[in-house]
Amino acid sequence: MARCRGCGKEIIFVKSPAGKFIPCDPSKVIFSRPGEGKARVVKLNGEVISCTIGTGDDISEAVGVGYIPHWSTCKAANQFRKKKESPLQGTLF
Ligand SMILES: [Zn+2]
């Protein structure tokens, strides 16, 4: 299994319909209310949708399972952002 270069956690890659590989957390989640909500989930076919993670109050609202994109849970994601904003690091890119 691959590991994130930022935080060292295990990640998997889900292939999107466009052929891109999206780094995701390896555990699947149930999601509900596709098209609504702030959370992003990568469906098993690689499609990224906005939705609500979990089912809310009613288990029957669950519409599928997917993966959480790693960039939304990665502890190092903030560090990456800070580095990019730093003037010293900025000169390297
Ligand atoms: Zn990470």
PDB file of the backbone (N, CA, C, O) and the ligand in Angstrom, with CONECT records:
HET     ZN  A 101       1
ATOM      1  N   MET A   1       0.845  -1.204   0.000  1.00  0.00           N
ATOM      2  CA  MET A   1       0.000   0.000   0.000  1.00  0.00           C
ATOM      3  C   MET A   1       0.882   1.257   0.000  1.00  0.00           C
ATOM      4  O   MET A   1       1.954   1.275   0.605  1.00  0.00           O
ATOM      5  N   ALA A   2       0.424   2.276  -0.670  1.00  0.00           N
ATOM      6  CA  ALA A   2       1.187   3.527  -0.749  1.00  0.00           C
ATOM      7  C   ALA A   2       1.064   4.309   0.560  1.00  0.00           C
ATOM      8  O   ALA A   2       0.133   4.106   1.339  1.00  0.00           O
ATOM      9  N   ARG A   3       1.990   5.172   0.771  1.00  0.00           N
ATOM     10  CA  ARG A   3       1.927   6.040   1.934  1.00  0.00           C
ATOM     11  C   ARG A   3       2.012   7.495   1.495  1.00  0.00           C
ATOM     12  O   ARG A   3       2.661   7.831   0.504  1.00  0.00           O
ATOM     13  N   CYS A   4       1.334   8.352   2.265  1.00  0.00           N
ATOM     14  CA  CYS A   4       1.376   9.781   1.990  1.00  0.00           C
ATOM     15  C   CYS A   4       2.759  10.319   2.304  1.00  0.00           C
ATOM     16  O   CYS A   4       3.322  10.023   3.357  1.00  0.00           O
ATOM     17  N   ARG A   5       3.301  11.101   1.399  1.00  0.00           N
ATOM     18  CA  ARG A   5       4.622  11.670   1.640  1.00  0.00           C
ATOM     19  C   ARG A   5       4.574  12.774   2.689  1.00  0.00           C
ATOM     20  O   ARG A   5       5.603  13.141   3.255  1.00  0.00           O
ATOM     21  N   GLY A   6       3.390  13.299   2.945  1.00  0.00           N
ATOM     22  CA  GLY A   6       3.274  14.383   3.925  1.00  0.00           C
ATOM     23  C   GLY A   6       3.163  13.880   5.347  1.00  0.00           C
ATOM     24  O   GLY A   6       3.898  14.336   6.223  1.00  0.00           O
ATOM     25  N   CYS A   7       2.247  12.936   5.595  1.00  0.00           N
ATOM     26  CA  CYS A   7       1.971  12.527   6.971  1.00  0.00           C
ATOM     27  C   CYS A   7       2.336  11.068   7.227  1.00  0.00           C
ATOM     28  O   CYS A   7       2.315  10.640   8.381  1.00  0.00           O
ATOM     29  N   GLY A   8       2.667  10.287   6.201  1.00  0.00           N
ATOM     30  CA  GLY A   8       3.092   8.912   6.405  1.00  0.00           C
ATOM     31  C   GLY A   8       1.960   7.907   6.530  1.00  0.00           C
ATOM     32  O   GLY A   8       2.211   6.713   6.692  1.00  0.00           O
ATOM     33  N   LYS A   9       0.719   8.367   6.456  1.00  0.00           N
ATOM     34  CA  LYS A   9      -0.415   7.448   6.555  1.00  0.00           C
ATOM     35  C   LYS A   9      -0.591   6.643   5.274  1.00  0.00           C
ATOM     36  O   LYS A   9      -0.212   7.071   4.183  1.00  0.00           O
ATOM     37  N   GLU A  10      -1.177   5.465   5.445  1.00  0.00           N
ATOM     38  CA  GLU A  10      -1.445   4.636   4.275  1.00  0.00           C
ATOM     39  C   GLU A  10      -2.568   5.256   3.447  1.00  0.00           C
ATOM     40  O   GLU A  10      -3.580   5.715   3.977  1.00  0.00           O
ATOM     41  N   ILE A  11      -2.360   5.255   2.151  1.00  0.00           N
ATOM     42  CA  ILE A  11      -3.382   5.783   1.242  1.00  0.00           C
ATOM     43  C   ILE A  11      -3.568   4.812   0.082  1.00  0.00           C
ATOM     44  O   ILE A  11      -2.699   3.990  -0.210  1.00  0.00           O
ATOM     45  N   ILE A  12      -4.695   4.926  -0.555  1.00  0.00           N
ATOM     46  CA  ILE A  12      -4.919   4.175  -1.780  1.00  0.00           C
ATOM     47  C   ILE A  12      -5.170   5.167  -2.896  1.00  0.00           C
ATOM     48  O   ILE A  12      -5.464   6.335  -2.645  1.00  0.00           O
ATOM     49  N   PHE A  13      -5.054   4.704  -4.122  1.00  0.00           N
ATOM     50  CA  PHE A  13      -5.349   5.565  -5.252  1.00  0.00           C
ATOM     51  C   PHE A  13      -6.581   5.026  -5.973  1.00  0.00           C
ATOM     52  O   PHE A  13      -6.639   3.856  -6.351  1.00  0.00           O
ATOM     53  N   VAL A  14      -7.561   5.906  -6.153  1.00  0.00           N
ATOM     54  CA  VAL A  14      -8.766   5.537  -6.883  1.00  0.00           C
ATOM     55  C   VAL A  14      -8.692   6.219  -8.239  1.00  0.00           C
ATOM     56  O   VAL A  14      -8.449   7.422  -8.327  1.00  0.00           O
ATOM     57  N   LYS A  15      -8.904   5.443  -9.293  1.00  0.00           N
ATOM     58  CA  LYS A  15      -8.809   6.002 -10.633  1.00  0.00           C
ATOM     59  C   LYS A  15     -10.108   6.709 -10.996  1.00  0.00           C
ATOM     60  O   LYS A  15     -11.189   6.125 -10.914  1.00  0.00           O
ATOM     61  N   SER A  16      -9.991   7.956 -11.391  1.00  0.00           N
ATOM     62  CA  SER A  16     -11.170   8.729 -11.777  1.00  0.00           C
ATOM     63  C   SER A  16     -11.569   8.378 -13.209  1.00  0.00           C
ATOM     64  O   SER A  16     -10.780   7.796 -13.954  1.00  0.00           O
ATOM     65  N   PRO A  17     -12.801   8.734 -13.594  1.00  0.00           N
ATOM     66  CA  PRO A  17     -13.225   8.462 -14.981  1.00  0.00           C
ATOM     67  C   PRO A  17     -12.300   9.113 -16.004  1.00  0.00           C
ATOM     68  O   PRO A  17     -12.191   8.632 -17.132  1.00  0.00           O
ATOM     69  N   ALA A  18     -11.631  10.208 -15.621  1.00  0.00           N
ATOM     70  CA  ALA A  18     -10.705  10.880 -16.533  1.00  0.00           C
ATOM     71  C   ALA A  18      -9.326  10.237 -16.537  1.00  0.00           C
ATOM     72  O   ALA A  18      -8.439  10.690 -17.260  1.00  0.00           O
ATOM     73  N   GLY A  19      -9.129   9.186 -15.741  1.00  0.00           N
ATOM     74  CA  GLY A  19      -7.851   8.492 -15.733  1.00  0.00           C
ATOM     75  C   GLY A  19      -6.853   9.042 -14.737  1.00  0.00           C
ATOM     76  O   GLY A  19      -5.701   8.608 -14.708  1.00  0.00           O
ATOM     77  N   LYS A  20      -7.281   9.996 -13.914  1.00  0.00           N
ATOM     78  CA  LYS A  20      -6.393  10.521 -12.875  1.00  0.00           C
ATOM     79  C   LYS A  20      -6.497   9.642 -11.639  1.00  0.00           C
ATOM     80  O   LYS A  20      -7.541   9.043 -11.384  1.00  0.00           O
ATOM     81  N   PHE A  21      -5.421   9.565 -10.875  1.00  0.00           N
ATOM     82  CA  PHE A  21      -5.449   8.794  -9.637  1.00  0.00           C
ATOM     83  C   PHE A  21      -5.598   9.743  -8.462  1.00  0.00           C
ATOM     84  O   PHE A  21      -4.806  10.669  -8.281  1.00  0.00           O
ATOM     85  N   ILE A  22      -6.629   9.492  -7.669  1.00  0.00           N
ATOM     86  CA  ILE A  22      -6.935  10.373  -6.551  1.00  0.00           C
ATOM     87  C   ILE A  22      -6.496   9.687  -5.261  1.00  0.00           C
ATOM     88  O   ILE A  22      -6.976   8.594  -4.962  1.00  0.00           O
ATOM     89  N   PRO A  23      -5.592  10.301  -4.483  1.00  0.00           N
ATOM     90  CA  PRO A  23      -5.198   9.685  -3.214  1.00  0.00           C
ATOM     91  C   PRO A  23      -6.347   9.751  -2.207  1.00  0.00           C
ATOM     92  O   PRO A  23      -6.945  10.808  -2.001  1.00  0.00           O
ATOM     93  N   CYS A  24      -6.644   8.621  -1.589  1.00  0.00           N
ATOM     94  CA  CYS A  24      -7.768   8.554  -0.659  1.00  0.00           C
ATOM     95  C   CYS A  24      -7.359   7.785   0.587  1.00  0.00           C
ATOM     96  O   CYS A  24      -6.407   7.005   0.567  1.00  0.00           O
ATOM     97  N   ASP A  25      -8.092   8.014   1.669  1.00  0.00           N
ATOM     98  CA  ASP A  25      -7.939   7.177   2.853  1.00  0.00           C
ATOM     99  C   ASP A  25      -8.468   5.784   2.524  1.00  0.00           C
ATOM    100  O   ASP A  25      -9.464   5.650   1.813  1.00  0.00           O
ATOM    101  N   PRO A  26      -7.799   4.735   3.043  1.00  0.00           N
ATOM    102  CA  PRO A  26      -8.157   3.372   2.620  1.00  0.00           C
ATOM    103  C   PRO A  26      -9.487   2.853   3.137  1.00  0.00           C
ATOM    104  O   PRO A  26     -10.016   1.886   2.588  1.00  0.00           O
ATOM    105  N   SER A  27     -10.039   3.458   4.166  1.00  0.00           N
ATOM    106  CA  SER A  27     -11.297   2.915   4.690  1.00  0.00           C
ATOM    107  C   SER A  27     -12.487   3.543   3.983  1.00  0.00           C
ATOM    108  O   SER A  27     -12.516   4.747   3.729  1.00  0.00           O
ATOM    109  N   LYS A  28     -13.466   2.705   3.672  1.00  0.00           N
ATOM    110  CA  LYS A  28     -14.661   3.190   2.987  1.00  0.00           C
ATOM    111  C   LYS A  28     -15.602   3.862   3.981  1.00  0.00           C
ATOM    112  O   LYS A  28     -15.632   3.514   5.162  1.00  0.00           O
ATOM    113  N   VAL A  29     -16.365   4.826   3.486  1.00  0.00           N
ATOM    114  CA  VAL A  29     -17.394   5.477   4.306  1.00  0.00           C
ATOM    115  C   VAL A  29     -18.735   5.385   3.580  1.00  0.00           C
ATOM    116  O   VAL A  29     -18.812   5.276   2.356  1.00  0.00           O
ATOM    117  N   ILE A  30     -19.781   5.434   4.395  1.00  0.00           N
ATOM    118  CA  ILE A  30     -21.129   5.532   3.835  1.00  0.00           C
ATOM    119  C   ILE A  30     -21.438   7.008   3.628  1.00  0.00           C
ATOM    120  O   ILE A  30     -21.097   7.840   4.468  1.00  0.00           O
ATOM    121  N   PHE A  31     -22.078   7.331   2.518  1.00  0.00           N
ATOM    122  CA  PHE A  31     -22.458   8.731   2.341  1.00  0.00           C
ATOM    123  C   PHE A  31     -23.931   8.834   1.984  1.00  0.00           C
ATOM    124  O   PHE A  31     -24.563   7.867   1.559  1.00  0.00           O
ATOM    125  N   SER A  32     -24.456  10.044   2.171  1.00  0.00           N
ATOM    126  CA  SER A  32     -25.863  10.306   1.867  1.00  0.00           C
ATOM    127  C   SER A  32     -25.976  11.686   1.245  1.00  0.00           C
ATOM    128  O   SER A  32     -25.005  12.442   1.213  1.00  0.00           O
ATOM    129  N   ARG A  33     -27.147  12.010   0.756  1.00  0.00           N
ATOM    130  CA  ARG A  33     -27.449  13.324   0.182  1.00  0.00           C
ATOM    131  C   ARG A  33     -26.425  13.758  -0.859  1.00  0.00           C
ATOM    132  O   ARG A  33     -25.805  14.811  -0.708  1.00  0.00           O
ATOM    133  N   PRO A  34     -26.237  12.968  -1.910  1.00  0.00           N
ATOM    134  CA  PRO A  34     -25.291  13.384  -2.958  1.00  0.00           C
ATOM    135  C   PRO A  34     -25.719  14.715  -3.570  1.00  0.00           C
ATOM    136  O   PRO A  34     -26.904  14.957  -3.794  1.00  0.00           O
ATOM    137  N   GLY A  35     -24.746  15.561  -3.833  1.00  0.00           N
ATOM    138  CA  GLY A  35     -25.033  16.869  -4.408  1.00  0.00           C
ATOM    139  C   GLY A  35     -25.247  17.937  -3.362  1.00  0.00           C
ATOM    140  O   GLY A  35     -25.278  19.126  -3.680  1.00  0.00           O
ATOM    141  N   GLU A  36     -25.397  17.521  -2.109  1.00  0.00           N
ATOM    142  CA  GLU A  36     -25.550  18.487  -1.026  1.00  0.00           C
ATOM    143  C   GLU A  36     -24.408  18.294  -0.043  1.00  0.00           C
ATOM    144  O   GLU A  36     -23.731  17.266  -0.047  1.00  0.00           O
ATOM    145  N   GLY A  37     -24.207  19.291   0.790  1.00  0.00           N
ATOM    146  CA  GLY A  37     -23.222  19.141   1.854  1.00  0.00           C
ATOM    147  C   GLY A  37     -21.837  19.557   1.428  1.00  0.00           C
ATOM    148  O   GLY A  37     -21.543  19.706   0.242  1.00  0.00           O
ATOM    149  N   LYS A  38     -20.989  19.741   2.433  1.00  0.00           N
ATOM    150  CA  LYS A  38     -19.654  20.272   2.182  1.00  0.00           C
ATOM    151  C   LYS A  38     -18.632  19.177   1.987  1.00  0.00           C
ATOM    152  O   LYS A  38     -17.559  19.430   1.440  1.00  0.00           O
ATOM    153  N   ALA A  39     -18.935  17.967   2.422  1.00  0.00           N
ATOM    154  CA  ALA A  39     -17.936  16.896   2.364  1.00  0.00           C
ATOM    155  C   ALA A  39     -17.753  16.434   0.926  1.00  0.00           C
ATOM    156  O   ALA A  39     -18.661  16.542   0.101  1.00  0.00           O
ATOM    157  N   ARG A  40     -16.565  15.921   0.642  1.00  0.00           N
ATOM    158  CA  ARG A  40     -16.291  15.336  -0.661  1.00  0.00           C
ATOM    159  C   ARG A  40     -16.014  13.851  -0.475  1.00  0.00           C
ATOM    160  O   ARG A  40     -15.292  13.448   0.437  1.00  0.00           O
ATOM    161  N   VAL A  41     -16.592  13.056  -1.342  1.00  0.00           N
ATOM    162  CA  VAL A  41     -16.348  11.622  -1.320  1.00  0.00           C
ATOM    163  C   VAL A  41     -16.019  11.176  -2.737  1.00  0.00           C
ATOM    164  O   VAL A  41     -16.614  11.647  -3.706  1.00  0.00           O
ATOM    165  N   VAL A  42     -15.062  10.259  -2.840  1.00  0.00           N
ATOM    166  CA  VAL A  42     -14.737   9.667  -4.126  1.00  0.00           C
ATOM    167  C   VAL A  42     -15.499   8.350  -4.222  1.00  0.00           C
ATOM    168  O   VAL A  42     -15.265   7.429  -3.440  1.00  0.00           O
ATOM    169  N   LYS A  43     -16.406   8.270  -5.180  1.00  0.00           N
ATOM    170  CA  LYS A  43     -17.163   7.043  -5.353  1.00  0.00           C
ATOM    171  C   LYS A  43     -16.256   5.926  -5.863  1.00  0.00           C
ATOM    172  O   LYS A  43     -15.144   6.175  -6.329  1.00  0.00           O
ATOM    173  N   LEU A  44     -16.748   4.696  -5.767  1.00  0.00           N
ATOM    174  CA  LEU A  44     -15.896   3.558  -6.135  1.00  0.00           C
ATOM    175  C   LEU A  44     -15.497   3.616  -7.608  1.00  0.00           C
ATOM    176  O   LEU A  44     -14.496   3.019  -8.004  1.00  0.00           O
ATOM    177  N   ASN A  45     -16.269   4.326  -8.411  1.00  0.00           N
ATOM    178  CA  ASN A  45     -15.905   4.469  -9.827  1.00  0.00           C
ATOM    179  C   ASN A  45     -14.972   5.663 -10.062  1.00  0.00           C
ATOM    180  O   ASN A  45     -14.636   5.974 -11.205  1.00  0.00           O
ATOM    181  N   GLY A  46     -14.551   6.337  -8.965  1.00  0.00           N
ATOM    182  CA  GLY A  46     -13.601   7.425  -9.091  1.00  0.00           C
ATOM    183  C   GLY A  46     -14.217   8.799  -9.244  1.00  0.00           C
ATOM    184  O   GLY A  46     -13.505   9.799  -9.336  1.00  0.00           O
ATOM    185  N   GLU A  47     -15.534   8.849  -9.272  1.00  0.00           N
ATOM    186  CA  GLU A  47     -16.210  10.127  -9.424  1.00  0.00           C
ATOM    187  C   GLU A  47     -16.207  10.853  -8.077  1.00  0.00           C
ATOM    188  O   GLU A  47     -16.533  10.257  -7.050  1.00  0.00           O
ATOM    189  N   VAL A  48     -15.837  12.148  -8.079  1.00  0.00           N
ATOM    190  CA  VAL A  48     -15.832  12.928  -6.841  1.00  0.00           C
ATOM    191  C   VAL A  48     -17.157  13.668  -6.740  1.00  0.00           C
ATOM    192  O   VAL A  48     -17.557  14.382  -7.660  1.00  0.00           O
ATOM    193  N   ILE A  49     -17.831  13.488  -5.607  1.00  0.00           N
ATOM    194  CA  ILE A  49     -19.105  14.176  -5.430  1.00  0.00           C
ATOM    195  C   ILE A  49     -19.111  14.891  -4.087  1.00  0.00           C
ATOM    196  O   ILE A  49     -18.377  14.532  -3.167  1.00  0.00           O
ATOM    197  N   SER A  50     -19.962  15.915  -3.997  1.00  0.00           N
ATOM    198  CA  SER A  50     -20.205  16.520  -2.701  1.00  0.00           C
ATOM    199  C   SER A  50     -21.392  15.814  -2.083  1.00  0.00           C
ATOM    200  O   SER A  50     -22.330  15.426  -2.780  1.00  0.00           O
ATOM    201  N   CYS A  51     -21.349  15.650  -0.781  1.00  0.00           N
ATOM    202  CA  CYS A  51     -22.374  14.850  -0.108  1.00  0.00           C
ATOM    203  C   CYS A  51     -22.222  15.060   1.385  1.00  0.00           C
ATOM    204  O   CYS A  51     -21.413  15.864   1.847  1.00  0.00           O
ATOM    205  N   THR A  52     -23.021  14.314   2.122  1.00  0.00           N
ATOM    206  CA  THR A  52     -22.874  14.271   3.569  1.00  0.00           C
ATOM    207  C   THR A  52     -22.296  12.911   3.924  1.00  0.00           C
ATOM    208  O   THR A  52     -22.806  11.880   3.484  1.00  0.00           O
ATOM    209  N   ILE A  53     -21.229  12.906   4.724  1.00  0.00           N
ATOM    210  CA  ILE A  53     -20.644  11.640   5.144  1.00  0.00           C
ATOM    211  C   ILE A  53     -21.446  11.096   6.310  1.00  0.00           C
ATOM    212  O   ILE A  53     -21.778  11.823   7.245  1.00  0.00           O
ATOM    213  N   GLY A  54     -21.752   9.807   6.245  1.00  0.00           N
ATOM    214  CA  GLY A  54     -22.647   9.213   7.229  1.00  0.00           C
ATOM    215  C   GLY A  54     -24.073   9.297   6.728  1.00  0.00           C
ATOM    216  O   GLY A  54     -24.315   9.624   5.566  1.00  0.00           O
ATOM    217  N   THR A  55     -24.998   9.005   7.593  1.00  0.00           N
ATOM    218  CA  THR A  55     -26.381   8.904   7.154  1.00  0.00           C
ATOM    219  C   THR A  55     -27.299   9.898   7.831  1.00  0.00           C
ATOM    220  O   THR A  55     -28.502   9.883   7.571  1.00  0.00           O
ATOM    221  N   GLY A  56     -26.775  10.770   8.696  1.00  0.00           N
ATOM    222  CA  GLY A  56     -27.688  11.618   9.428  1.00  0.00           C
ATOM    223  C   GLY A  56     -28.522  10.785  10.377  1.00  0.00           C
ATOM    224  O   GLY A  56     -28.013   9.839  10.980  1.00  0.00           O
ATOM    225  N   ASP A  57     -29.759  11.110  10.517  1.00  0.00           N
ATOM    226  CA  ASP A  57     -30.616  10.428  11.494  1.00  0.00           C
ATOM    227  C   ASP A  57     -31.172   9.120  10.957  1.00  0.00           C
ATOM    228  O   ASP A  57     -31.522   8.226  11.726  1.00  0.00           O
ATOM    229  N   ASP A  58     -31.252   9.009   9.646  1.00  0.00           N
ATOM    230  CA  ASP A  58     -32.016   7.912   9.060  1.00  0.00           C
ATOM    231  C   ASP A  58     -31.090   7.038   8.211  1.00  0.00           C
ATOM    232  O   ASP A  58     -30.560   7.491   7.196  1.00  0.00           O
ATOM    233  N   ILE A  59     -30.902   5.808   8.624  1.00  0.00           N
ATOM    234  CA  ILE A  59     -29.991   4.912   7.913  1.00  0.00           C
ATOM    235  C   ILE A  59     -30.439   4.710   6.462  1.00  0.00           C
ATOM    236  O   ILE A  59     -29.615   4.423   5.594  1.00  0.00           O
ATOM    237  N   SER A  60     -31.726   4.857   6.198  1.00  0.00           N
ATOM    238  CA  SER A  60     -32.219   4.638   4.838  1.00  0.00           C
ATOM    239  C   SER A  60     -31.772   5.737   3.883  1.00  0.00           C
ATOM    240  O   SER A  60     -31.931   5.612   2.669  1.00  0.00           O
ATOM    241  N   GLU A  61     -31.203   6.829   4.438  1.00  0.00           N
ATOM    242  CA  GLU A  61     -30.707   7.891   3.564  1.00  0.00           C
ATOM    243  C   GLU A  61     -29.388   7.527   2.900  1.00  0.00           C
ATOM    244  O   GLU A  61     -28.987   8.160   1.923  1.00  0.00           O
ATOM    245  N   ALA A  62     -28.725   6.530   3.414  1.00  0.00           N
ATOM    246  CA  ALA A  62     -27.431   6.145   2.846  1.00  0.00           C
ATOM    247  C   ALA A  62     -27.627   5.729   1.396  1.00  0.00           C
ATOM    248  O   ALA A  62     -28.491   4.908   1.089  1.00  0.00           O
ATOM    249  N   VAL A  63     -26.825   6.296   0.512  1.00  0.00           N
ATOM    250  CA  VAL A  63     -26.996   5.979  -0.907  1.00  0.00           C
ATOM    251  C   VAL A  63     -25.822   5.216  -1.487  1.00  0.00           C
ATOM    252  O   VAL A  63     -25.909   4.703  -2.602  1.00  0.00           O
ATOM    253  N   GLY A  64     -24.721   5.134  -0.745  1.00  0.00           N
ATOM    254  CA  GLY A  64     -23.597   4.400  -1.304  1.00  0.00           C
ATOM    255  C   GLY A  64     -22.392   4.469  -0.400  1.00  0.00           C
ATOM    256  O   GLY A  64     -22.423   5.063   0.678  1.00  0.00           O
ATOM    257  N   VAL A  65     -21.324   3.843  -0.870  1.00  0.00           N
ATOM    258  CA  VAL A  65     -20.064   3.913  -0.145  1.00  0.00           C
ATOM    259  C   VAL A  65     -19.010   4.517  -1.055  1.00  0.00           C
ATOM    260  O   VAL A  65     -19.086   4.419  -2.280  1.00  0.00           O
ATOM    261  N   GLY A  66     -18.044   5.133  -0.438  1.00  0.00           N
ATOM    262  CA  GLY A  66     -16.961   5.730  -1.201  1.00  0.00           C
ATOM    263  C   GLY A  66     -15.771   5.935  -0.300  1.00  0.00           C
ATOM    264  O   GLY A  66     -15.731   5.458   0.834  1.00  0.00           O
ATOM    265  N   TYR A  67     -14.804   6.654  -0.825  1.00  0.00           N
ATOM    266  CA  TYR A  67     -13.588   6.930  -0.077  1.00  0.00           C
ATOM    267  C   TYR A  67     -13.481   8.425   0.179  1.00  0.00           C
ATOM    268  O   TYR A  67     -13.938   9.244  -0.618  1.00  0.00           O
ATOM    269  N   ILE A  68     -12.863   8.764   1.318  1.00  0.00           N
ATOM    270  CA  ILE A  68     -12.616  10.174   1.626  1.00  0.00           C
ATOM    271  C   ILE A  68     -11.293  10.565   0.991  1.00  0.00           C
ATOM    272  O   ILE A  68     -10.277   9.914   1.230  1.00  0.00           O
ATOM    273  N   PRO A  69     -11.292  11.642   0.169  1.00  0.00           N
ATOM    274  CA  PRO A  69     -10.028  12.072  -0.439  1.00  0.00           C
ATOM    275  C   PRO A  69      -9.006  12.408   0.641  1.00  0.00           C
ATOM    276  O   PRO A  69      -9.340  13.059   1.632  1.00  0.00           O
ATOM    277  N   HIS A  70      -7.763  11.967   0.454  1.00  0.00           N
ATOM    278  CA  HIS A  70      -6.784  12.128   1.528  1.00  0.00           C
ATOM    279  C   HIS A  70      -6.495  13.589   1.820  1.00  0.00           C
ATOM    280  O   HIS A  70      -6.175  13.934   2.958  1.00  0.00           O
ATOM    281  N   TRP A  71      -6.599  14.453   0.825  1.00  0.00           N
ATOM    282  CA  TRP A  71      -6.285  15.855   1.095  1.00  0.00           C
ATOM    283  C   TRP A  71      -7.236  16.491   2.099  1.00  0.00           C
ATOM    284  O   TRP A  71      -6.918  17.533   2.671  1.00  0.00           O
ATOM    285  N   SER A  72      -8.393  15.884   2.321  1.00  0.00           N
ATOM    286  CA  SER A  72      -9.302  16.475   3.297  1.00  0.00           C
ATOM    287  C   SER A  72      -9.035  15.981   4.717  1.00  0.00           C
ATOM    288  O   SER A  72      -9.562  16.545   5.676  1.00  0.00           O
ATOM    289  N   THR A  73      -8.220  14.929   4.862  1.00  0.00           N
ATOM    290  CA  THR A  73      -7.909  14.440   6.209  1.00  0.00           C
ATOM    291  C   THR A  73      -6.429  14.541   6.544  1.00  0.00           C
ATOM    292  O   THR A  73      -6.042  14.337   7.695  1.00  0.00           O
ATOM    293  N   CYS A  74      -5.602  14.852   5.564  1.00  0.00           N
ATOM    294  CA  CYS A  74      -4.148  14.816   5.773  1.00  0.00           C
ATOM    295  C   CYS A  74      -3.725  15.913   6.739  1.00  0.00           C
ATOM    296  O   CYS A  74      -4.022  17.090   6.533  1.00  0.00           O
ATOM    297  N   LYS A  75      -3.022  15.508   7.801  1.00  0.00           N
ATOM    298  CA  LYS A  75      -2.527  16.503   8.767  1.00  0.00           C
ATOM    299  C   LYS A  75      -1.455  17.370   8.131  1.00  0.00           C
ATOM    300  O   LYS A  75      -1.257  18.512   8.545  1.00  0.00           O
ATOM    301  N   ALA A  76      -0.769  16.848   7.141  1.00  0.00           N
ATOM    302  CA  ALA A  76       0.317  17.595   6.518  1.00  0.00           C
ATOM    303  C   ALA A  76      -0.194  18.559   5.458  1.00  0.00           C
ATOM    304  O   ALA A  76       0.575  19.379   4.956  1.00  0.00           O
ATOM    305  N   ALA A  77      -1.458  18.481   5.110  1.00  0.00           N
ATOM    306  CA  ALA A  77      -1.980  19.355   4.056  1.00  0.00           C
ATOM    307  C   ALA A  77      -1.808  20.821   4.433  1.00  0.00           C
ATOM    308  O   ALA A  77      -1.500  21.658   3.584  1.00  0.00           O
ATOM    309  N   ASN A  78      -2.011  21.124   5.716  1.00  0.00           N
ATOM    310  CA  ASN A  78      -1.826  22.508   6.161  1.00  0.00           C
ATOM    311  C   ASN A  78      -0.375  22.939   6.034  1.00  0.00           C
ATOM    312  O   ASN A  78      -0.081  24.075   5.663  1.00  0.00           O
ATOM    313  N   GLN A  79       0.533  22.010   6.350  1.00  0.00           N
ATOM    314  CA  GLN A  79       1.954  22.341   6.218  1.00  0.00           C
ATOM    315  C   GLN A  79       2.304  22.658   4.765  1.00  0.00           C
ATOM    316  O   GLN A  79       3.051  23.593   4.479  1.00  0.00           O
ATOM    317  N   PHE A  80       1.752  21.868   3.865  1.00  0.00           N
ATOM    318  CA  PHE A  80       2.026  22.132   2.449  1.00  0.00           C
ATOM    319  C   PHE A  80       1.579  23.540   2.088  1.00  0.00           C
ATOM    320  O   PHE A  80       2.286  24.282   1.406  1.00  0.00           O
ATOM    321  N   ARG A  81       0.385  23.891   2.563  1.00  0.00           N
ATOM    322  CA  ARG A  81      -0.140  25.209   2.235  1.00  0.00           C
ATOM    323  C   ARG A  81       0.754  26.299   2.817  1.00  0.00           C
ATOM    324  O   ARG A  81       1.070  27.284   2.150  1.00  0.00           O
ATOM    325  N   LYS A  82       1.159  26.103   4.090  1.00  0.00           N
ATOM    326  CA  LYS A  82       2.010  27.108   4.727  1.00  0.00           C
ATOM    327  C   LYS A  82       3.310  27.274   3.955  1.00  0.00           C
ATOM    328  O   LYS A  82       3.775  28.392   3.733  1.00  0.00           O
ATOM    329  N   LYS A  83       3.893  26.148   3.546  1.00  0.00           N
ATOM    330  CA  LYS A  83       5.158  26.210   2.823  1.00  0.00           C
ATOM    331  C   LYS A  83       5.010  27.010   1.536  1.00  0.00           C
ATOM    332  O   LYS A  83       5.875  27.809   1.176  1.00  0.00           O
ATOM    333  N   LYS A  84       3.893  26.776   0.853  1.00  0.00           N
ATOM    334  CA  LYS A  84       3.686  27.486  -0.413  1.00  0.00           C
ATOM    335  C   LYS A  84       3.550  28.982  -0.185  1.00  0.00           C
ATOM    336  O   LYS A  84       3.970  29.789  -1.014  1.00  0.00           O
ATOM    337  N   GLU A  85       2.942  29.351   0.982  1.00  0.00           N
ATOM    338  CA  GLU A  85       2.737  30.771   1.253  1.00  0.00           C
ATOM    339  C   GLU A  85       4.011  31.445   1.739  1.00  0.00           C
ATOM    340  O   GLU A  85       4.146  32.665   1.646  1.00  0.00           O
ATOM    341  N   SER A  86       4.944  30.654   2.258  1.00  0.00           N
ATOM    342  CA  SER A  86       6.179  31.228   2.764  1.00  0.00           C
ATOM    343  C   SER A  86       6.995  31.813   1.615  1.00  0.00           C
ATOM    344  O   SER A  86       7.171  31.161   0.585  1.00  0.00           O
ATOM    345  N   PRO A  87       7.496  33.041   1.784  1.00  0.00           N
ATOM    346  CA  PRO A  87       8.262  33.669   0.690  1.00  0.00           C
ATOM    347  C   PRO A  87       9.543  32.902   0.344  1.00  0.00           C
ATOM    348  O   PRO A  87       9.948  32.848  -0.817  1.00  0.00           O
ATOM    349  N   LEU A  88      10.181  32.306   1.373  1.00  0.00           N
ATOM    350  CA  LEU A  88      11.412  31.558   1.121  1.00  0.00           C
ATOM    351  C   LEU A  88      11.122  30.320   0.255  1.00  0.00           C
ATOM    352  O   LEU A  88      11.798  30.072  -0.743  1.00  0.00           O
ATOM    353  N   GLN A  89      10.088  29.543   0.669  1.00  0.00           N
ATOM    354  CA  GLN A  89       9.744  28.354  -0.095  1.00  0.00           C
ATOM    355  C   GLN A  89       9.251  28.724  -1.481  1.00  0.00           C
ATOM    356  O   GLN A  89       9.487  28.009  -2.455  1.00  0.00           O
ATOM    357  N   GLY A  90       8.566  29.846  -1.552  1.00  0.00           N
ATOM    358  CA  GLY A  90       7.989  30.255  -2.821  1.00  0.00           C
ATOM    359  C   GLY A  90       9.033  30.400  -3.917  1.00  0.00           C
ATOM    360  O   GLY A  90       8.750  30.176  -5.094  1.00  0.00           O
ATOM    361  N   THR A  91      10.240  30.776  -3.519  1.00  0.00           N
ATOM    362  CA  THR A  91      11.281  30.954  -4.532  1.00  0.00           C
ATOM    363  C   THR A  91      11.731  29.626  -5.125  1.00  0.00           C
ATOM    364  O   THR A  91      12.323  29.587  -6.204  1.00  0.00           O
ATOM    365  N   LEU A  92      11.443  28.520  -4.401  1.00  0.00           N
ATOM    366  CA  LEU A  92      11.876  27.217  -4.895  1.00  0.00           C
ATOM    367  C   LEU A  92      10.966  26.688  -6.000  1.00  0.00           C
ATOM    368  O   LEU A  92      11.361  25.806  -6.763  1.00  0.00           O
ATOM    369  N   PHE A  93       9.769  27.216  -6.084  1.00  0.00           N
ATOM    370  CA  PHE A  93       8.811  26.659  -7.044  1.00  0.00           C
ATOM    371  C   PHE A  93       8.768  27.449  -8.344  1.00  0.00           C
ATOM    372  O   PHE A  93       8.011  27.104  -9.251  1.00  0.00           O
TER     373      PHE A  93
HETATM  374 ZN    ZN A 101      -1.107  12.786   4.306  1.00  0.00          ZN2+
END
